[in-house]
Amino acid sequence: MEKLFKLKEKGTNVKTEILAGLTTFMTMAYIIALNPNLLTGFDVGSPLWNGVFLATCIASAIGTAFMAFLANQPFVMAPGMGLNSFFAVICGNVAAMLNTDYTSAFQAVLCIILVEGIVFLLLSAFNIRDKIVSAIPLGVRLGIGPAIGLMLMNIGFGSNVGVYAEGNGYSSPFYAMRDFFGAMTPSVLKNSMGAEYTTMVLTVITMFLGLFVTILLSKKGKKSAVLLGMLAASIVYWAGEAIFLHVNPFASLTTASFIPPFKDMVDTTLFKFNFKGFFESGWFTAITLIITFCMIDMFDTIGTLVGTASRAGMVDKNGNMPKMKEALLSDAIGTVAGACTGTSTVTTFIESASGVEAGGRTGLTALTTAVLFLACMFLAPIAAIIPGAATSAALIYVGVLMLQGLKNVNFEDMDQMLPVSVMLIGMPISGSIGHAIGLGLISYTFVKVLSGKAKEVSVLTYVISALFLIKFFAVV
């Protein structure tokens, strides 16, 4: 392990790295079930759902393993949130356009993901993606980490845990920050939610107890603080379900199947590229979608790598991360693996920050998570019982820590202050790291030009800003 991952050089050890990998996995285990839900319209148990479920586990493991061995970095990959929802929308549109079934449309859109992954492989191999990273101005780089922190807090407080009250006629979930803390009075919310109000109270209490346990353990120097905080939160939630909701939190395990549905994957998603449908959708549409997926994925990945590495002190004095090329190459390989197995774009996950905060500094952290993803093909029901409230506690804690990066921003310099401020508000509201970076770059470019400092902006920054303007405003 020492020779392969250089643990001593990175100031870590096997125990810390494995715990960090487990921590990362627990904070993102939700993707294993959520990704197939989103990509198939919650058609749980169907052959397509089963195929996407296995593709999620396998592609995440492949991309993350390459990150471990090629880049020796603690970052983890999985099908990106936002990108998977966009993928599902495109599938619906293609199905309507070609008057075909959803599975055939799904297989046609997989061709777009395959092309995107191949494009990224070439860009990464020839250092073009690395050059794009280097072209990001210092002010924008400094804001990426804190903006991701706010995004993590927003996910934890606002959208990671949804409590459904369908019995009262509601089809969308109630959320802790928007509905619980935003309600006029507890009575109003209780009348709206009915019996599920107790679940919401348990969720909020669990989330804060998990957060406080994590903070206390962290203040005592425990590197496993995030993992132990999640475990404590899980126990509280399970106990609450049993005592107050009269629900067996482990009931799903009694009827769960631990046999991976490989046949469904072979029949529906494994190398099932519908090139005929892809070409029938039209060249202009296909090219536009490929460019859109590429831009979002590229800057989501760059933002996650730069922001998380900066927080962990894994960058040089110029803010550059070692082995960025290899990390980006691993990300591209993950996307190709995802297309071949049957899922949307695989990208570096912001939840990697939880493992980094737990002490993960090398590829052994990533390898641990990759192994756990593969194990989940057999143990998915166990991962499914981790309550969302426990995950929220970890995301909020890591988000708070990432806000510390604001101390490096010179708020008296408008060239830094404006793009940072735009990203701080843009990232949590838009839900997209890539879009927020695009807004930051556009803001930076306009401030420089309008203040007579146009020559200080690199050509590549102009190009990227122009591409984002086209993406945001061009109607096709």
C-alpha positions in Angstrom: 0.0 0.0 0.0 2.8 2.4 0.9 4.6 1.9 -2.4 1.4 2.2 -4.4 -0.3 5.2 -2.7 2.7 6.9 -1.0 0.8 7.1 2.3 3.7 8.5 4.5 4.5 11.1 1.9 0.9 12.3 2.1 0.8 12.2 5.9 -1.8 9.5 6.2 -2.2 5.8 6.9 -4.2 2.8 5.9 -6.8 3.0 8.7 -7.5 6.7 8.0 -7.8 6.2 4.2 -10.2 3.3 4.6 -12.4 5.2 7.1 -12.3 8.2 4.7 -13.4 6.0 1.8 -16.3 4.5 4.0 -17.3 8.0 5.0 -17.5 9.2 1.4 -19.5 6.1 0.4 -22.0 6.6 3.1 -22.6 10.3 2.1 -23.2 9.3 -1.5 -24.8 5.9 -1.2 -28.2 7.5 -2.0 -27.1 7.7 -5.7 -27.3 3.9 -6.1 -31.1 3.9 -5.9 -31.8 7.6 -6.8 -30.0 7.4 -10.2 -32.1 4.6 -11.6 -35.2 6.2 -10.1 -34.5 9.4 -12.0 -33.4 7.8 -15.2 -36.4 5.5 -15.5 -39.1 7.7 -14.0 -39.2 5.7 -10.7 -40.0 2.5 -12.6 -38.6 0.5 -9.7 -38.0 -3.2 -10.4 -38.4 -3.0 -14.2 -35.6 -4.5 -16.4 -34.4 -1.0 -17.3 -34.3 0.1 -13.7 -32.3 -3.0 -12.7 -29.9 -2.4 -15.6 -29.3 1.2 -14.6 -28.9 0.2 -11.0 -26.0 -2.2 -11.9 -24.6 0.3 -14.3 -24.5 2.9 -11.5 -22.5 0.6 -9.3 -20.1 -0.7 -11.9 -19.4 2.6 -13.7 -18.9 4.4 -10.4 -16.5 1.7 -9.3 -14.5 1.8 -12.6 -14.2 5.6 -12.7 -13.2 5.8 -9.0 -10.7 3.0 -9.3 -9.0 4.8 -12.2 -8.9 7.9 -10.0 -7.2 5.8 -7.3 -4.5 4.3 -9.5 -3.9 6.9 -12.2 -4.1 10.1 -10.1 -3.7 8.7 -6.6 -6.3 11.2 -5.4 -9.2 10.6 -2.8 -12.0 11.7 -5.2 -14.9 9.6 -6.0 -17.1 9.4 -9.1 -20.7 8.5 -9.8 -23.5 9.5 -12.2 -23.9 13.3 -11.7 -27.0 14.8 -10.2 -28.6 17.3 -12.5 -27.0 15.6 -15.4 -29.1 12.5 -14.8 -32.3 14.5 -14.6 -31.3 16.3 -17.8 -30.6 12.9 -19.4 -34.1 11.7 -18.4 -35.8 14.8 -19.9 -33.9 14.2 -23.2 -35.0 10.6 -23.2 -38.6 11.7 -22.9 -38.2 14.2 -25.7 -36.5 11.6 -28.0 -39.2 9.0 -27.3 -41.8 11.5 -28.4 -39.8 12.8 -31.4 -39.2 9.3 -32.7 -42.5 7.8 -31.5 -40.7 5.0 -29.8 -40.6 3.4 -26.3 -38.6 4.9 -23.5 -36.0 2.1 -23.4 -35.2 2.6 -27.1 -34.9 6.4 -26.5 -32.7 5.7 -23.5 -30.4 3.6 -25.6 -30.2 6.4 -28.3 -29.3 9.1 -25.7 -26.6 6.7 -24.3 -24.8 7.4 -27.7 -24.5 11.1 -26.7 -22.9 10.1 -23.4 -20.5 7.8 -25.3 -19.4 10.6 -27.6 -19.1 13.0 -24.7 -16.8 10.6 -22.9 -14.6 10.0 -26.0 -14.3 13.8 -26.5 -13.2 14.2 -22.9 -10.7 11.4 -23.3 -9.1 13.2 -26.2 -9.2 16.6 -24.5 -7.7 15.1 -21.3 -5.0 13.1 -23.2 -3.8 16.2 -25.0 -3.9 18.4 -21.9 -6.6 20.6 -23.2 -8.8 20.2 -20.1 -5.8 20.9 -17.9 -5.2 24.1 -19.8 -8.8 25.1 -19.2 -8.3 24.6 -15.5 -5.2 26.8 -15.6 -7.1 29.5 -17.5 -9.6 30.0 -14.6 -8.7 33.3 -12.9 -7.5 33.3 -9.3 -10.7 35.2 -8.1 -12.9 32.5 -9.6 -10.7 29.7 -8.2 -10.9 31.1 -4.7 -14.7 31.2 -4.8 -15.2 27.6 -6.0 -14.6 25.9 -2.7 -16.8 28.2 -0.5 -19.5 28.1 -3.2 -19.4 24.3 -3.1 -19.7 24.6 0.7 -22.9 26.6 0.4 -24.2 24.1 -2.2 -23.5 21.2 0.2 -25.3 23.1 3.0 -28.2 23.8 0.7 -28.4 20.1 -0.2 -28.2 19.1 3.4 -30.7 21.6 4.8 -32.9 22.0 1.8 -33.2 19.1 -0.6 -31.4 16.0 0.6 -34.3 14.8 2.7 -37.9 15.0 1.4 -40.9 13.9 3.4 -43.9 12.9 1.4 -47.5 13.6 2.5 -49.3 12.1 -0.4 -52.3 11.1 1.7 -53.1 14.8 2.0 -53.1 15.3 -1.7 -49.5 16.5 -2.1 -47.4 14.9 -4.8 -44.2 16.8 -4.1 -42.2 16.4 -0.9 -41.9 18.7 2.1 -38.3 19.8 2.9 -36.7 20.7 6.2 -35.5 24.3 5.4 -38.3 25.4 3.1 -41.3 23.9 4.8 -40.4 23.1 8.4 -38.4 26.2 9.2 -40.4 28.3 6.7 -43.8 27.4 8.0 -45.8 30.2 9.7 -46.5 28.0 12.7 -46.0 24.3 13.5 -49.7 23.8 13.5 -50.0 25.0 9.9 -47.4 22.6 8.7 -48.9 19.7 10.8 -52.3 20.3 9.2 -50.7 20.2 5.7 -48.6 17.1 6.3 -50.9 15.1 8.6 -49.3 11.9 9.9 -46.0 12.6 8.1 -45.4 15.6 10.4 -43.9 13.3 13.0 -41.5 12.0 10.4 -40.4 15.6 9.5 -39.8 16.4 13.2 -37.7 13.2 13.5 -35.8 14.1 10.4 -34.9 17.6 11.6 -33.9 16.4 15.1 -31.7 13.6 13.6 -30.0 16.0 11.2 -29.0 18.5 13.9 -28.0 15.8 16.4 -25.8 14.2 13.7 -24.3 17.6 13.0 -23.5 18.4 16.6 -22.0 15.0 17.3 -19.8 15.4 14.2 -18.7 18.9 15.4 -17.9 17.8 18.9 -15.9 14.7 17.8 -14.0 16.9 15.3 -13.1 19.4 18.0 -11.6 16.5 19.9 -9.5 15.6 16.9 -11.3 12.5 15.8 -10.6 11.9 12.1 -13.6 9.6 12.0 -15.9 12.4 13.2 -18.0 12.5 10.0 -18.5 8.7 9.9 -19.3 8.5 13.6 -21.7 11.4 13.4 -23.5 9.7 10.6 -23.7 6.5 12.6 -25.0 8.3 15.6 -27.6 10.1 13.4 -28.7 6.8 11.9 -29.2 5.1 15.3 -31.3 8.1 16.5 -33.4 7.9 13.3 -33.9 4.1 13.5 -34.8 4.4 17.2 -37.3 7.2 16.4 -38.9 5.1 13.6 -39.4 2.2 16.0 -40.6 4.2 19.0 -42.6 7.1 17.6 -43.6 5.9 14.1 -44.0 2.3 15.1 -42.1 1.2 12.0 -39.4 -1.5 11.8 -36.5 0.4 10.2 -35.0 -2.9 9.0 -38.2 -4.4 7.5 -37.0 -3.9 3.9 -34.1 -6.3 4.6 -36.5 -9.3 5.2 -37.8 -9.3 1.6 -34.8 -7.8 -0.2 -33.0 -9.6 -2.9 -29.2 -9.7 -2.7 -28.8 -11.3 -6.2 -27.7 -8.7 -8.8 -30.0 -8.6 -11.9 -27.2 -9.1 -14.5 -29.6 -10.5 -17.1 -31.7 -7.3 -17.1 -28.6 -5.2 -17.5 -27.4 -7.3 -20.5 -30.9 -7.1 -22.1 -31.4 -3.3 -21.6 -28.2 -1.3 -21.1 -24.9 -3.1 -21.5 -23.4 -1.8 -24.8 -27.0 -1.2 -25.9 -26.3 1.8 -28.2 -29.2 2.8 -30.4 -27.2 4.6 -33.1 -30.2 4.5 -35.5 -32.3 6.5 -33.1 -29.3 8.8 -32.3 -28.9 9.8 -35.9 -32.7 10.1 -36.5 -32.9 12.8 -33.8 -31.0 15.1 -36.1 -27.4 16.2 -36.3 -27.9 19.7 -35.0 -29.8 18.4 -31.9 -27.2 15.7 -31.3 -24.3 18.1 -31.5 -26.1 20.7 -29.3 -26.8 18.1 -26.6 -23.2 16.7 -26.7 -21.8 20.3 -26.2 -24.2 20.9 -23.4 -23.4 17.7 -21.6 -19.6 18.4 -22.1 -19.7 21.9 -20.7 -21.8 21.0 -17.6 -19.7 18.0 -16.8 -16.3 19.7 -17.5 -16.9 22.5 -15.1 -18.7 20.4 -12.5 -15.6 18.2 -12.4 -13.1 21.1 -12.5 -15.0 22.9 -9.7 -15.2 19.8 -7.5 -11.5 19.0 -7.9 -10.2 22.5 -7.4 -12.6 23.4 -4.6 -12.1 20.2 -2.6 -8.3 20.0 -3.1 -8.0 23.6 -2.0 -9.9 23.0 1.2 -7.6 20.0 2.0 -4.4 21.9 1.2 -3.7 19.6 -1.8 -2.8 22.4 -4.2 0.5 24.3 -4.8 1.0 28.1 -4.2 -0.7 28.9 -7.5 -3.8 26.9 -6.6 -3.0 24.0 -9.0 -3.7 20.4 -8.0 -1.0 17.8 -8.7 -1.9 15.2 -11.3 -4.9 17.2 -12.6 -4.4 15.6 -16.0 -4.7 12.1 -14.6 -7.8 13.1 -12.5 -9.5 14.5 -15.5 -8.6 11.4 -17.6 -10.1 9.2 -14.9 -13.3 11.3 -15.0 -13.5 10.8 -18.8 -12.9 7.0 -18.4 -15.8 7.0 -15.9 -18.1 8.6 -18.4 -17.2 6.1 -21.2 -17.7 3.3 -18.7 -21.1 4.7 -17.7 -22.2 4.9 -21.4 -21.1 1.3 -22.0 -22.8 -0.1 -19.0 -25.9 2.1 -19.2 -26.0 5.3 -17.2 -25.8 9.1 -17.6 -22.5 11.1 -17.3 -20.2 9.9 -14.6 -18.5 12.8 -12.8 -16.5 13.6 -9.7 -18.9 14.0 -6.8 -18.8 16.9 -4.3 -19.5 14.3 -1.5 -15.8 13.4 -2.0 -15.3 16.4 0.3 -16.6 14.4 3.3 -13.9 11.7 2.8 -11.2 14.4 2.4 -12.4 16.0 5.6 -12.2 12.6 7.3 -8.5 12.6 6.4 -8.4 10.9 3.0 -5.4 12.1 1.0 -4.6 9.3 -1.5 -6.1 6.9 -4.0 -6.7 4.4 -1.2 -9.7 6.4 -0.1 -11.1 6.3 -3.6 -10.3 2.6 -4.0 -12.1 1.8 -0.7 -15.2 3.6 -2.1 -14.9 1.8 -5.4 -14.9 -1.6 -3.7 -17.9 -0.6 -1.7 -19.8 0.4 -4.9 -19.1 -3.1 -6.3 -20.2 -4.7 -3.1 -23.4 -2.8 -3.4 -24.4 -4.9 -6.3 -25.0 -7.5 -3.7 -25.6 -5.3 -0.6 -27.8 -2.5 -2.0 -30.6 -3.2 0.5 -28.2 -2.5 3.4 -27.1 0.8 1.8 -30.7 1.8 1.3 -31.5 1.8 5.1 -29.0 4.7 5.7 -31.4 7.6 6.5 -31.2 10.7 4.4 -31.1 12.8 7.6 -27.7 11.2 8.5 -26.3 12.1 5.1 -27.6 15.7 5.6 -25.7 16.1 8.8 -22.4 15.2 7.1 -23.0 17.4 4.1 -23.9 20.4 6.3 -20.7 19.9 8.4 -18.4 19.7 5.3 -20.2 22.7 3.8 -19.4 24.8 6.9 -15.8 23.8 6.7 -15.5 24.7 3.1 -16.7 28.2 3.8 -13.4 28.8 5.5 -11.9 29.4 2.1 -13.4 32.8 2.0 -10.6 34.1 4.2 -8.3 33.9 1.1 -10.6 36.3 -0.9 -9.7 40.0 -1.1 -13.2 41.5 -0.8 -11.7 45.0 -1.4 -10.8 43.9 -5.0 -13.9 43.9 -7.2 -12.1 41.6 -9.7 -12.2 38.9 -7.0 -15.3 40.0 -5.0 -17.8 40.0 -7.9 -17.2 36.5 -9.3 -16.9 35.0 -5.8 -20.2 36.6 -4.7 -22.0 35.5 -7.9 -20.8 31.9 -7.4 -21.7 31.9 -3.7 -25.3 32.6 -4.6 -25.4 31.0 -8.0 -24.2 27.5 -7.0 -26.7 26.6 -4.3 -29.6 28.2 -6.2 -28.9 26.8 -9.7 -27.7 23.4 -8.2 -24.9 23.4 -10.8 -21.2 23.8 -10.1 -20.5 24.3 -13.8 -23.2 26.9 -14.4 -22.0 28.9 -11.3 -18.4 28.8 -12.6 -19.7 30.0 -15.9 -21.4 33.0 -14.3 -18.2 33.7 -12.3 -16.1 33.7 -15.5 -18.6 36.0 -17.3 -18.6 38.4 -14.3 -14.8 38.4 -14.1 -14.5 39.0 -17.9 -17.0 41.9 -18.0 -15.5 43.6 -14.9 -12.0 43.5 -16.4 -13.1 44.7 -19.8 -15.3 47.5 -18.5 -12.5 48.7 -16.2 -10.0 49.0 -19.0 -8.1 45.8 -18.1 -9.1 43.7 -21.1 -5.5 42.6 -21.7 -5.3 40.9 -18.3 -8.0 38.4 -19.4 -6.6 35.3 -21.2 -7.8 34.3 -24.6 -9.1 31.0 -23.2 -11.1 32.8 -20.6 -12.7 35.0 -23.3 -13.6 31.8 -25.2 -15.1 30.0 -22.2 -17.1 33.1 -21.2 -18.4 33.4 -24.7 -19.4 29.7 -24.8 -21.3 30.1 -21.5 -23.1 33.2 -22.8 -24.2 31.2 -25.9 -25.3 28.3 -23.7 -27.3 30.5 -21.4 -29.0 32.7 -24.0 -29.0 31.0 -27.4 -32.4 29.6 -28.2 -32.2 26.5 -30.4 
